[in-house]
Structure formats: structure tokens, C-alpha cells
Amino acid sequence: MTVKRITATLNAPSIPDLRAFYEDLFGLTPQMDLGWLLTLDADAHTPAQVNLATSGGEGTPVPELSIEVDDAEIYAEKARALGYDILYGPERESWGVQRFMLHDPAGNLINVMSHL
């Protein structure tokens, strides 16, 4: 079991406005654009990313964090075994990930995903 990446996700009422802010001020560039979710990163050699999102996809709310793991299904099983409630998924999504969502003990919504 390996955590590959942790990415903050910001609620973005207007992705173009936030995109301009992060591009202009920090020089971040688009890595992935799904319309409702835009991932920006610094460059290929810097593992710094931020997501800007109007929704969490498939009608889900915007999560505070996305944690990429090697196998989302294994982490979902572990979450259940530890007594955590899974709010969504695990689901295979049309944009090429398998994911589930749950709250951490402080109430933050966490999106746990792996690329298919």
C-alpha cells in the first residue's frame, strides 16, 4: 500500500478567476482540465499541485484533499475495517480513476483515488 500524492482541492465558484490567480502569481500551469475540475502544477520536476473545482464530480461535494494511492479498493477495505464510513464509492469514474470519499475525524471531506 503506497500513498503517491496528496493534492489540496479548493472550492472554485469561478475556475477562470482562480486559474488566472494561480497562473499569474505562482506560474502554475494546467495539467488536467475536466471543465468542473482543473489541476494546476508547478512543473514536471516539482510535485506541487492544486485542484480548482466547482464540484467533486458525479454530484459529490468538493473535497478538501485528494489522496492518490496505489489501490483505492484496498484503502476502502481498510477504512471500513477501521470503522470509518465511506460516503461515496468505491466507484470507477469516466475520467480514469477509481475512488471513494470519506470524512476525516475533523469533518474534512477526503477523496481517495487511484488511476486505472
MOPAC internal coordinates of N, CA, C and O (Angstrom, degrees):
PM7 1SCF
backbone

  N    0.0000 0     0.00 0     0.00 0    0    0    0
  C    1.4541 1     0.00 0     0.00 0    1    0    0
  C    1.5290 1   108.00 1     0.00 0    2    1    0
  O    1.2310 1   120.89 1   -53.97 1    3    2    1
  N    1.3452 1   115.90 1   126.03 1    3    2    1
  C    1.4558 1   120.87 1  -175.45 1    5    3    2
  C    1.5217 1   110.69 1  -136.17 1    6    5    3
  O    1.2310 1   120.48 1   -49.96 1    7    6    5
  N    1.3244 1   116.69 1   130.04 1    7    6    5
  C    1.4582 1   121.50 1   169.30 1    9    7    6
  C    1.5200 1   106.51 1   -85.29 1   10    9    7
  O    1.2310 1   120.48 1   -56.05 1   11   10    9
  N    1.3391 1   116.69 1   123.95 1   11   10    9
  C    1.4566 1   121.01 1  -176.39 1   13   11   10
  C    1.5149 1   113.88 1   -96.89 1   14   13   11
  O    1.2310 1   120.50 1   149.48 1   15   14   13
  N    1.3482 1   116.64 1   -30.52 1   15   14   13
  C    1.4572 1   119.45 1  -173.72 1   17   15   14
  C    1.5222 1   108.40 1  -166.48 1   18   17   15
  O    1.2310 1   120.47 1   -32.54 1   19   18   17
  N    1.3152 1   116.71 1   147.46 1   19   18   17
  C    1.4595 1   122.29 1   171.78 1   21   19   18
  C    1.5219 1   106.84 1  -126.50 1   22   21   19
  O    1.2310 1   120.78 1   -54.54 1   23   22   21
  N    1.3342 1   116.10 1   125.46 1   23   22   21
  C    1.4515 1   121.66 1  -175.58 1   25   23   22
  C    1.5291 1   110.06 1  -125.81 1   26   25   23
  O    1.2310 1   120.39 1   -51.61 1   27   26   25
  N    1.3192 1   116.85 1   128.39 1   27   26   25
  C    1.4636 1   120.97 1   174.27 1   29   27   26
  C    1.5201 1   109.15 1   -72.26 1   30   29   27
  O    1.2310 1   120.80 1   -35.30 1   31   30   29
  N    1.3193 1   116.07 1   144.70 1   31   30   29
  C    1.4605 1   121.55 1   176.26 1   33   31   30
  C    1.5172 1   107.84 1  -122.67 1   34   33   31
  O    1.2310 1   120.60 1   -55.65 1   35   34   33
  N    1.3223 1   116.45 1   124.35 1   35   34   33
  C    1.4561 1   121.94 1  -179.45 1   37   35   34
  C    1.5229 1   110.20 1  -102.68 1   38   37   35
  O    1.2310 1   120.62 1   -46.92 1   39   38   37
  N    1.3221 1   116.42 1   133.08 1   39   38   37
  C    1.4518 1   120.95 1   174.31 1   41   39   38
  C    1.5222 1   107.31 1   -65.25 1   42   41   39
  O    1.2310 1   120.32 1   -53.63 1   43   42   41
  N    1.3252 1   117.00 1   126.37 1   43   42   41
  C    1.4584 1   121.60 1  -172.36 1   45   43   42
  C    1.5254 1   110.50 1  -126.47 1   46   45   43
  O    1.2310 1   119.51 1   -87.05 1   47   46   45
  N    1.3244 1   118.54 1    92.95 1   47   46   45
  C    1.4624 1   119.16 1   175.57 1   49   47   46
  C    1.5279 1   111.69 1   -56.09 1   50   49   47
  O    1.2310 1   120.45 1   147.71 1   51   50   49
  N    1.3510 1   116.75 1   -32.29 1   51   50   49
  C    1.4628 1   121.88 1   176.36 1   53   51   50
  C    1.5274 1   108.22 1  -134.13 1   54   53   51
  O    1.2310 1   120.67 1   -77.03 1   55   54   53
  N    1.3310 1   116.33 1   102.97 1   55   54   53
  C    1.4631 1   119.59 1   178.66 1   57   55   54
  C    1.5205 1   111.53 1   -61.13 1   58   57   55
  O    1.2310 1   118.31 1   138.40 1   59   58   57
  N    1.3572 1   120.82 1   -41.60 1   59   58   57
  C    1.4703 1   118.69 1   179.56 1   61   59   58
  C    1.5321 1   113.63 1   -58.98 1   62   61   59
  O    1.2310 1   119.73 1   140.98 1   63   62   61
  N    1.3307 1   118.13 1   -39.02 1   63   62   61
  C    1.4688 1   120.28 1   179.35 1   65   63   62
  C    1.5280 1   111.26 1   -65.43 1   66   65   63
  O    1.2310 1   120.48 1   133.32 1   67   66   65
  N    1.3362 1   116.70 1   -46.68 1   67   66   65
  C    1.4637 1   119.54 1   179.66 1   69   67   66
  C    1.5279 1   111.18 1   -69.09 1   70   69   67
  O    1.2310 1   120.65 1   143.36 1   71   70   69
  N    1.3168 1   116.37 1   -36.64 1   71   70   69
  C    1.4688 1   120.12 1   178.30 1   73   71   70
  C    1.5271 1   109.53 1   -58.61 1   74   73   71
  O    1.2310 1   120.29 1   132.56 1   75   74   73
  N    1.3147 1   117.05 1   -47.44 1   75   74   73
  C    1.4681 1   120.92 1   179.83 1   77   75   74
  C    1.5229 1   111.01 1   -59.70 1   78   77   75
  O    1.2310 1   120.21 1   137.50 1   79   78   77
  N    1.3324 1   117.20 1   -42.50 1   79   78   77
  C    1.4639 1   121.30 1   179.69 1   81   79   78
  C    1.5223 1   110.73 1   -58.53 1   82   81   79
  O    1.2310 1   119.92 1   128.18 1   83   82   81
  N    1.3459 1   117.75 1   -51.82 1   83   82   81
  C    1.4608 1   121.33 1  -176.33 1   85   83   82
  C    1.5287 1   112.52 1   -72.94 1   86   85   83
  O    1.2310 1   119.98 1   148.45 1   87   86   85
  N    1.3294 1   117.65 1   -31.55 1   87   86   85
  C    1.4671 1   119.89 1   175.56 1   89   87   86
  C    1.5224 1   110.74 1   -71.07 1   90   89   87
  O    1.2310 1   120.40 1   130.78 1   91   90   89
  N    1.3357 1   116.84 1   -49.22 1   91   90   89
  C    1.4612 1   121.16 1  -174.63 1   93   91   90
  C    1.5237 1   112.58 1   -69.19 1   94   93   91
  O    1.2310 1   120.11 1   135.52 1   95   94   93
  N    1.3352 1   117.40 1   -44.48 1   95   94   93
  C    1.4576 1   120.59 1  -174.82 1   97   95   94
  C    1.5221 1   112.61 1   -81.18 1   98   97   95
  O    1.2310 1   120.03 1   136.90 1   99   98   97
  N    1.3307 1   117.55 1   -43.10 1   99   98   97
  C    1.4584 1   120.70 1  -172.56 1  101   99   98
  C    1.5308 1   113.95 1  -108.86 1  102  101   99
  O    1.2310 1   119.81 1   173.54 1  103  102  101
  N    1.3337 1   117.97 1    -6.46 1  103  102  101
  C    1.4517 1   121.04 1   178.97 1  105  103  102
  C    1.5237 1   114.06 1    72.75 1  106  105  103
  O    1.2310 1   120.16 1  -160.06 1  107  106  105
  N    1.3506 1   117.29 1    19.94 1  107  106  105
  C    1.4550 1   120.03 1   178.25 1  109  107  106
  C    1.5216 1   109.64 1   -71.51 1  110  109  107
  O    1.2310 1   120.58 1   -30.72 1  111  110  109
  N    1.3244 1   116.50 1   149.28 1  111  110  109
  C    1.4613 1   121.41 1  -178.79 1  113  111  110
  C    1.5235 1   110.17 1  -124.98 1  114  113  111
  O    1.2310 1   120.32 1   -29.47 1  115  114  113
  N    1.3442 1   116.99 1   150.53 1  115  114  113
  C    1.4599 1   120.40 1  -179.19 1  117  115  114
  C    1.5234 1   112.07 1   -63.89 1  118  117  115
  O    1.2310 1   121.19 1   -44.40 1  119  118  117
  N    1.3114 1   115.32 1   135.60 1  119  118  117
  C    1.4543 1   121.96 1   174.81 1  121  119  118
  C    1.5274 1   109.81 1  -108.92 1  122  121  119
  O    1.2310 1   120.47 1   142.06 1  123  122  121
  N    1.3448 1   116.70 1   -37.94 1  123  122  121
  C    1.4530 1   122.17 1  -178.96 1  125  123  122
  C    1.5191 1   108.21 1  -148.00 1  126  125  123
  O    1.2310 1   120.01 1   -44.90 1  127  126  125
  N    1.3306 1   117.58 1   135.10 1  127  126  125
  C    1.4656 1   121.89 1   179.18 1  129  127  126
  C    1.5236 1   108.92 1  -133.10 1  130  129  127
  O    1.2310 1   120.86 1   -69.37 1  131  130  129
  N    1.3417 1   115.95 1   110.63 1  131  130  129
  C    1.4599 1   121.96 1   178.35 1  133  131  130
  C    1.5260 1   112.22 1  -102.90 1  134  133  131
  O    1.2310 1   120.32 1  -173.90 1  135  134  133
  N    1.3315 1   116.99 1     6.10 1  135  134  133
  C    1.4580 1   120.88 1  -177.21 1  137  135  134
  C    1.5127 1   111.37 1    91.48 1  138  137  135
  O    1.2310 1   120.13 1   123.51 1  139  138  137
  N    1.3131 1   117.36 1   -56.49 1  139  138  137
  C    1.4709 1   122.43 1   178.09 1  141  139  138
  C    1.5306 1   111.76 1   -92.64 1  142  141  139
  O    1.2310 1   120.09 1   168.06 1  143  142  141
  N    1.3524 1   117.43 1   -11.94 1  143  142  141
  C    1.4599 1   123.21 1   179.75 1  145  143  142
  C    1.5173 1   108.38 1  -139.93 1  146  145  143
  O    1.2310 1   120.73 1   -49.87 1  147  146  145
  N    1.3263 1   116.22 1   130.13 1  147  146  145
  C    1.4617 1   122.46 1   177.16 1  149  147  146
  C    1.5189 1   107.69 1  -126.08 1  150  149  147
  O    1.2310 1   119.94 1   -55.68 1  151  150  149
  N    1.3313 1   117.72 1   124.32 1  151  150  149
  C    1.4590 1   121.92 1   175.81 1  153  151  150
  C    1.5216 1   108.12 1  -102.37 1  154  153  151
  O    1.2310 1   120.98 1   -52.94 1  155  154  153
  N    1.3239 1   115.72 1   127.06 1  155  154  153
  C    1.4572 1   122.88 1   177.63 1  157  155  154
  C    1.5186 1   108.44 1  -112.84 1  158  157  155
  O    1.2310 1   120.15 1   -36.37 1  159  158  157
  N    1.3428 1   117.32 1   143.63 1  159  158  157
  C    1.4565 1   119.18 1   173.19 1  161  159  158
  C    1.5188 1   110.57 1  -138.97 1  162  161  159
  O    1.2310 1   121.50 1   -11.28 1  163  162  161
  N    1.3424 1   114.73 1   168.72 1  163  162  161
  C    1.4520 1   120.69 1  -175.71 1  165  163  162
  C    1.5273 1   110.96 1   -77.27 1  166  165  163
  O    1.2310 1   120.29 1   123.97 1  167  166  165
  N    1.3100 1   117.06 1   -56.03 1  167  166  165
  C    1.4619 1   122.82 1   175.42 1  169  167  166
  C    1.5164 1   107.89 1  -171.54 1  170  169  167
  O    1.2310 1   120.67 1    -2.78 1  171  170  169
  N    1.3069 1   116.32 1   177.22 1  171  170  169
  C    1.4622 1   120.92 1  -175.46 1  173  171  170
  C    1.5288 1   112.77 1   -65.06 1  174  173  171
  O    1.2310 1   119.95 1   159.51 1  175  174  173
  N    1.3258 1   117.71 1   -20.49 1  175  174  173
  C    1.4576 1   121.26 1  -176.07 1  177  175  174
  C    1.5229 1   113.36 1  -100.76 1  178  177  175
  O    1.2310 1   119.87 1   176.37 1  179  178  177
  N    1.3223 1   117.86 1    -3.63 1  179  178  177
  C    1.4527 1   121.82 1  -178.89 1  181  179  178
  C    1.5278 1   109.13 1  -119.05 1  182  181  179
  O    1.2310 1   119.47 1   -63.22 1  183  182  181
  N    1.3297 1   118.61 1   116.78 1  183  182  181
  C    1.4640 1   120.20 1  -177.39 1  185  183  182
  C    1.5313 1   113.02 1   -81.44 1  186  185  183
  O    1.2310 1   120.27 1  -130.68 1  187  186  185
  N    1.3190 1   117.10 1    49.32 1  187  186  185
  C    1.4617 1   121.58 1   178.55 1  189  187  186
  C    1.5189 1   108.69 1  -109.61 1  190  189  187
  O    1.2310 1   120.76 1   -56.12 1  191  190  189
  N    1.3413 1   116.15 1   123.88 1  191  190  189
  C    1.4565 1   120.71 1  -178.82 1  193  191  190
  C    1.5135 1   109.84 1  -139.72 1  194  193  191
  O    1.2310 1   121.27 1   -23.09 1  195  194  193
  N    1.3298 1   115.18 1   156.91 1  195  194  193
  C    1.4580 1   122.24 1   170.23 1  197  195  194
  C    1.5262 1   107.15 1  -142.70 1  198  197  195
  O    1.2310 1   120.57 1   -39.65 1  199  198  197
  N    1.3257 1   116.51 1   140.35 1  199  198  197
  C    1.4618 1   122.14 1   174.84 1  201  199  198
  C    1.5190 1   108.73 1  -102.61 1  202  201  199
  O    1.2310 1   120.40 1   -39.84 1  203  202  201
  N    1.3126 1   116.85 1   140.16 1  203  202  201
  C    1.4608 1   123.34 1   173.08 1  205  203  202
  C    1.5192 1   105.61 1  -116.06 1  206  205  203
  O    1.2310 1   119.59 1   -54.30 1  207  206  205
  N    1.3303 1   118.38 1   125.70 1  207  206  205
  C    1.4617 1   119.26 1  -172.01 1  209  207  206
  C    1.5211 1   112.55 1  -142.62 1  210  209  207
  O    1.2310 1   121.24 1   -38.81 1  211  210  209
  N    1.3248 1   115.23 1   141.19 1  211  210  209
  C    1.4647 1   121.48 1   173.15 1  213  211  210
  C    1.5211 1   110.52 1   -92.21 1  214  213  211
  O    1.2310 1   120.07 1   162.16 1  215  214  213
  N    1.3518 1   117.47 1   -17.84 1  215  214  213
  C    1.4581 1   122.28 1   175.25 1  217  215  214
  C    1.5149 1   108.08 1  -153.79 1  218  217  215
  O    1.2310 1   121.17 1    -8.71 1  219  218  217
  N    1.3233 1   115.37 1   171.29 1  219  218  217
  C    1.4590 1   120.05 1   177.20 1  221  219  218
  C    1.5167 1   112.74 1   -89.44 1  222  221  219
  O    1.2310 1   120.24 1  -177.15 1  223  222  221
  N    1.3416 1   117.15 1     2.85 1  223  222  221
  C    1.4608 1   121.93 1  -177.94 1  225  223  222
  C    1.5101 1   111.20 1    86.89 1  226  225  223
  O    1.2310 1   120.45 1   -36.90 1  227  226  225
  N    1.3211 1   116.74 1   143.10 1  227  226  225
  C    1.4644 1   123.29 1   179.35 1  229  227  226
  C    1.5355 1   112.04 1    55.46 1  230  229  227
  O    1.2310 1   120.76 1  -147.02 1  231  230  229
  N    1.3462 1   116.16 1    32.98 1  231  230  229
  C    1.4620 1   120.39 1   177.00 1  233  231  230
  C    1.5112 1   115.10 1    79.33 1  234  233  231
  O    1.2310 1   119.83 1  -170.11 1  235  234  233
  N    1.3256 1   117.93 1     9.89 1  235  234  233
  C    1.4652 1   120.91 1   179.91 1  237  235  234
  C    1.5330 1   109.77 1   -90.38 1  238  237  235
  O    1.2310 1   120.32 1   -23.85 1  239  238  237
  N    1.3411 1   117.00 1   156.15 1  239  238  237
  C    1.4640 1   119.39 1   176.21 1  241  239  238
  C    1.5290 1   111.64 1   -70.63 1  242  241  239
  O    1.2310 1   120.76 1   -16.17 1  243  242  241
  N    1.3203 1   116.15 1   163.83 1  243  242  241
  C    1.4706 1   122.20 1   179.05 1  245  243  242
  C    1.5347 1   109.09 1   -71.62 1  246  245  243
  O    1.2310 1   120.12 1   -56.05 1  247  246  245
  N    1.3416 1   117.37 1   123.95 1  247  246  245
  C    1.4665 1   119.45 1   177.77 1  249  247  246
  C    1.5239 1   111.16 1   -80.32 1  250  249  247
  O    1.2310 1   121.07 1   -24.38 1  251  250  249
  N    1.3279 1   115.56 1   155.62 1  251  250  249
  C    1.4662 1   119.94 1   176.44 1  253  251  250
  C    1.5294 1   111.60 1   -76.01 1  254  253  251
  O    1.2310 1   120.50 1   145.11 1  255  254  253
  N    1.3273 1   116.64 1   -34.89 1  255  254  253
  C    1.4660 1   121.61 1   179.84 1  257  255  254
  C    1.5101 1   110.05 1  -133.86 1  258  257  255
  O    1.2310 1   120.83 1   -33.45 1  259  258  257
  N    1.3248 1   116.01 1   146.55 1  259  258  257
  C    1.4504 1   122.11 1   165.89 1  261  259  258
  C    1.5168 1   106.67 1  -115.91 1  262  261  259
  O    1.2310 1   121.09 1   -51.15 1  263  262  261
  N    1.3265 1   115.53 1   128.85 1  263  262  261
  C    1.4570 1   121.04 1   179.62 1  265  263  262
  C    1.5138 1   107.40 1  -116.34 1  266  265  263
  O    1.2310 1   120.59 1   -65.91 1  267  266  265
  N    1.3345 1   116.48 1   114.09 1  267  266  265
  C    1.4574 1   120.80 1   177.55 1  269  267  266
  C    1.5216 1   109.02 1   -85.84 1  270  269  267
  O    1.2310 1   121.12 1   -50.78 1  271  270  269
  N    1.3251 1   115.47 1   129.22 1  271  270  269
  C    1.4580 1   121.76 1   179.84 1  273  271  270
  C    1.5240 1   108.75 1  -125.88 1  274  273  271
  O    1.2310 1   120.56 1    -9.56 1  275  274  273
  N    1.3208 1   116.54 1   170.44 1  275  274  273
  C    1.4597 1   119.71 1  -179.56 1  277  275  274
  C    1.5205 1   112.60 1   -74.29 1  278  277  275
  O    1.2310 1   119.40 1   151.80 1  279  278  277
  N    1.3403 1   118.75 1   -28.20 1  279  278  277
  C    1.4613 1   121.64 1  -178.73 1  281  279  278
  C    1.5313 1   109.34 1  -151.41 1  282  281  279
  O    1.2310 1   120.33 1   -79.12 1  283  282  281
  N    1.3170 1   116.98 1   100.88 1  283  282  281
  C    1.4679 1   121.47 1  -176.75 1  285  283  282
  C    1.5224 1   112.28 1   -61.55 1  286  285  283
  O    1.2310 1   119.90 1   145.55 1  287  286  285
  N    1.3104 1   117.79 1   -34.45 1  287  286  285
  C    1.4654 1   121.20 1  -178.84 1  289  287  286
  C    1.5333 1   111.21 1   -62.57 1  290  289  287
  O    1.2310 1   120.23 1   138.24 1  291  290  289
  N    1.3214 1   117.16 1   -41.76 1  291  290  289
  C    1.4682 1   120.92 1   178.82 1  293  291  290
  C    1.5256 1   110.12 1   -63.41 1  294  293  291
  O    1.2310 1   120.38 1   138.42 1  295  294  293
  N    1.3373 1   116.88 1   -41.58 1  295  294  293
  C    1.4598 1   119.85 1   179.21 1  297  295  294
  C    1.5277 1   111.39 1   -68.58 1  298  297  295
  O    1.2310 1   120.00 1   146.28 1  299  298  297
  N    1.3306 1   117.61 1   -33.72 1  299  298  297
  C    1.4707 1   120.49 1   176.09 1  301  299  298
  C    1.5266 1   109.90 1   -63.98 1  302  301  299
  O    1.2310 1   120.50 1   136.19 1  303  302  301
  N    1.3230 1   116.66 1   -43.81 1  303  302  301
  C    1.4640 1   120.51 1   177.06 1  305  303  302
  C    1.5256 1   110.96 1   -61.02 1  306  305  303
  O    1.2310 1   120.39 1   138.44 1  307  306  305
  N    1.3240 1   116.85 1   -41.56 1  307  306  305
  C    1.4691 1   120.60 1   179.43 1  309  307  306
  C    1.5264 1   110.46 1   -66.19 1  310  309  307
  O    1.2310 1   120.33 1   138.72 1  311  310  309
  N    1.3378 1   116.97 1   -41.28 1  311  310  309
  C    1.4672 1   120.56 1   178.74 1  313  311  310
  C    1.5302 1   110.46 1   -60.11 1  314  313  311
  O    1.2310 1   120.61 1   134.86 1  315  314  313
  N    1.3376 1   116.44 1   -45.14 1  315  314  313
  C    1.4716 1   120.41 1   178.25 1  317  315  314
  C    1.5274 1   110.90 1   -62.14 1  318  317  315
  O    1.2310 1   120.46 1   136.46 1  319  318  317
  N    1.3301 1   116.73 1   -43.54 1  319  318  317
  C    1.4642 1   121.04 1  -179.79 1  321  319  318
  C    1.5305 1   111.66 1   -62.14 1  322  321  319
  O    1.2310 1   120.66 1   148.16 1  323  322  321
  N    1.3331 1   116.35 1   -31.84 1  323  322  321
  C    1.4665 1   121.19 1   178.37 1  325  323  322
  C    1.5295 1   112.33 1   -83.13 1  326  325  323
  O    1.2310 1   120.54 1   176.47 1  327  326  325
  N    1.3371 1   116.56 1    -3.53 1  327  326  325
  C    1.4580 1   120.54 1   176.51 1  329  327  326
  C    1.5124 1   115.15 1    90.25 1  330  329  327
  O    1.2310 1   119.73 1  -165.65 1  331  330  329
  N    1.3225 1   118.12 1    14.35 1  331  330  329
  C    1.4641 1   120.80 1   178.65 1  333  331  330
  C    1.5242 1   109.77 1   -87.22 1  334  333  331
  O    1.2310 1   120.90 1   -40.73 1  335  334  333
  N    1.3269 1   115.89 1   139.27 1  335  334  333
  C    1.4566 1   121.69 1   178.66 1  337  335  334
  C    1.5194 1   110.14 1   -82.34 1  338  337  335
  O    1.2310 1   120.67 1   -53.32 1  339  338  337
  N    1.3121 1   116.33 1   126.68 1  339  338  337
  C    1.4556 1   121.34 1   174.98 1  341  339  338
  C    1.5208 1   107.37 1   -90.25 1  342  341  339
  O    1.2310 1   120.84 1   -56.41 1  343  342  341
  N    1.3224 1   116.01 1   123.59 1  343  342  341
  C    1.4601 1   121.89 1  -175.58 1  345  343  342
  C    1.5178 1   112.53 1   -86.23 1  346  345  343
  O    1.2310 1   120.54 1   153.78 1  347  346  345
  N    1.3347 1   116.58 1   -26.22 1  347  346  345
  C    1.4605 1   121.80 1  -176.73 1  349  347  346
  C    1.5181 1   108.37 1  -151.64 1  350  349  347
  O    1.2310 1   120.93 1   -46.53 1  351  350  349
  N    1.3355 1   115.82 1   133.47 1  351  350  349
  C    1.4450 1   121.02 1   173.45 1  353  351  350
  C    1.5195 1   113.57 1    85.24 1  354  353  351
  O    1.2310 1   121.56 1    14.63 1  355  354  353
  N    1.3156 1   114.62 1  -165.37 1  355  354  353
  C    1.4503 1   129.10 1     2.43 1  357  355  354
  C    1.5338 1   112.35 1   -65.53 1  358  357  355
  O    1.2310 1   121.65 1   -40.19 1  359  358  357
  N    1.3144 1   114.44 1   139.81 1  359  358  357
  C    1.4629 1   122.39 1  -179.56 1  361  359  358
  C    1.5271 1   109.43 1  -134.08 1  362  361  359
  O    1.2310 1   121.49 1   -35.30 1  363  362  361
  N    1.3326 1   114.76 1   144.70 1  363  362  361
  C    1.4646 1   120.98 1   169.59 1  365  363  362
  C    1.5256 1   106.35 1   -89.94 1  366  365  363
  O    1.2310 1   120.73 1   -59.83 1  367  366  365
  N    1.3257 1   116.20 1   120.17 1  367  366  365
  C    1.4602 1   121.20 1  -174.75 1  369  367  366
  C    1.5264 1   110.95 1   -99.04 1  370  369  367
  O    1.2310 1   121.40 1   -24.72 1  371  370  369
  N    1.3246 1   114.93 1   155.28 1  371  370  369
  C    1.4641 1   121.35 1  -176.71 1  373  371  370
  C    1.5270 1   112.96 1   -64.30 1  374  373  371
  O    1.2310 1   119.63 1   161.44 1  375  374  373
  N    1.3135 1   118.32 1   -18.56 1  375  374  373
  C    1.4696 1   120.63 1  -178.93 1  377  375  374
  C    1.5362 1   112.22 1   -93.45 1  378  377  375
  O    1.2310 1   120.18 1  -165.11 1  379  378  377
  N    1.3427 1   117.27 1    14.89 1  379  378  377
  C    1.4534 1   120.54 1   168.69 1  381  379  378
  C    1.5119 1   117.04 1    91.59 1  382  381  379
  O    1.2310 1   120.15 1  -154.29 1  383  382  381
  N    1.3247 1   117.32 1    25.71 1  383  382  381
  C    1.4561 1   120.30 1   176.03 1  385  383  382
  C    1.5258 1   109.85 1  -130.15 1  386  385  383
  O    1.2310 1   121.30 1   -21.56 1  387  386  385
  N    1.3178 1   115.12 1   158.44 1  387  386  385
  C    1.4561 1   122.15 1   165.74 1  389  387  386
  C    1.5114 1   105.16 1  -111.44 1  390  389  387
  O    1.2310 1   120.29 1   -44.75 1  391  390  389
  N    1.3434 1   117.06 1   135.25 1  391  390  389
  C    1.4588 1   118.29 1  -175.14 1  393  391  390
  C    1.5140 1   111.67 1  -153.16 1  394  393  391
  O    1.2310 1   122.29 1   -15.41 1  395  394  393
  N    1.3375 1   113.21 1   164.59 1  395  394  393
  C    1.4515 1   121.79 1   169.45 1  397  395  394
  C    1.5202 1   107.90 1  -144.95 1  398  397  395
  O    1.2310 1   120.92 1   -17.16 1  399  398  397
  N    1.3326 1   115.85 1   162.84 1  399  398  397
  C    1.4676 1   120.72 1  -179.44 1  401  399  398
  C    1.5243 1   109.29 1  -129.17 1  402  401  399
  O    1.2310 1   121.44 1   -36.59 1  403  402  401
  N    1.3262 1   114.85 1   143.41 1  403  402  401
  C    1.4527 1   121.59 1   176.67 1  405  403  402
  C    1.5206 1   108.70 1  -153.43 1  406  405  403
  O    1.2310 1   120.85 1   -16.36 1  407  406  405
  N    1.3354 1   115.98 1   163.64 1  407  406  405
  C    1.4618 1   120.70 1   175.72 1  409  407  406
  C    1.5240 1   108.89 1   -93.27 1  410  409  407
  O    1.2310 1   120.78 1   -36.56 1  411  410  409
  N    1.3366 1   116.12 1   143.44 1  411  410  409
  C    1.4529 1   119.62 1   169.50 1  413  411  410
  C    1.5317 1   107.65 1   -80.33 1  414  413  411
  O    1.2310 1   119.24 1    -5.70 1  415  414  413
  N    1.3214 1   119.06 1   174.30 1  415  414  413
  C    1.4645 1   120.17 1  -177.02 1  417  415  414
  C    1.5300 1   114.95 1   -60.94 1  418  417  415
  O    1.2310 1   119.64 1   160.61 1  419  418  417
  N    1.3327 1   118.28 1   -19.39 1  419  418  417
  C    1.4634 1   121.40 1   178.00 1  421  419  418
  C    1.5226 1   111.95 1   -90.69 1  422  421  419
  O    1.2310 1   119.94 1   179.22 1  423  422  421
  N    1.3326 1   117.72 1    -0.78 1  423  422  421
  C    1.4552 1   120.87 1   178.77 1  425  423  422
  C    1.5129 1   114.82 1    93.38 1  426  425  423
  O    1.2310 1   119.67 1  -176.02 1  427  426  425
  N    1.3378 1   118.23 1     3.98 1  427  426  425
  C    1.4686 1   120.79 1   177.56 1  429  427  426
  C    1.5256 1   109.46 1   -74.43 1  430  429  427
  O    1.2310 1   120.75 1   -43.90 1  431  430  429
  N    1.3348 1   116.16 1   136.10 1  431  430  429
  C    1.4499 1   120.43 1   179.26 1  433  431  430
  C    1.5287 1   109.63 1   -83.28 1  434  433  431
  O    1.2310 1   120.66 1   -55.46 1  435  434  433
  N    1.3338 1   116.35 1   124.54 1  435  434  433
  C    1.4571 1   122.36 1  -175.65 1  437  435  434
  C    1.5245 1   108.45 1  -115.59 1  438  437  435
  O    1.2310 1   120.41 1   -51.52 1  439  438  437
  N    1.3187 1   116.82 1   128.48 1  439  438  437
  C    1.4579 1   125.02 1   174.86 1  441  439  438
  C    1.5247 1   107.24 1   -99.83 1  442  441  439
  O    1.2310 1   120.23 1   -63.05 1  443  442  441
  N    1.3333 1   117.17 1   116.95 1  443  442  441
  C    1.4615 1   121.54 1   179.44 1  445  443  442
  C    1.5196 1   106.65 1  -108.30 1  446  445  443
  O    1.2310 1   120.35 1   -55.58 1  447  446  445
  N    1.3500 1   116.94 1   124.42 1  447  446  445
  C    1.4570 1   119.38 1  -171.58 1  449  447  446
  C    1.5105 1   112.17 1  -143.59 1  450  449  447
  O    1.2310 1   121.78 1   -23.53 1  451  450  449
  N    1.3360 1   114.20 1   156.47 1  451  450  449
  C    1.4570 1   121.07 1   170.56 1  453  451  450
  C    1.5290 1   107.39 1  -137.56 1  454  453  451
  O    1.2310 1   121.23 1   -33.86 1  455  454  453
  N    1.3260 1   115.26 1   146.14 1  455  454  453
  C    1.4752 1   119.75 1   176.96 1  457  455  454
  C    1.5159 1   109.05 1   -75.45 1  458  457  455
  O    1.2310 1   121.47 1   -38.97 1  459  458  457
  N    1.3331 1   114.80 1   141.03 1  459  458  457
  C    1.4697 1   119.86 1   179.63 1  461  459  458
  C    1.5136 1   110.34 1   -82.50 1  462  461  459
  O    1.2310 1   120.10 1   180.00 1  463  462  461

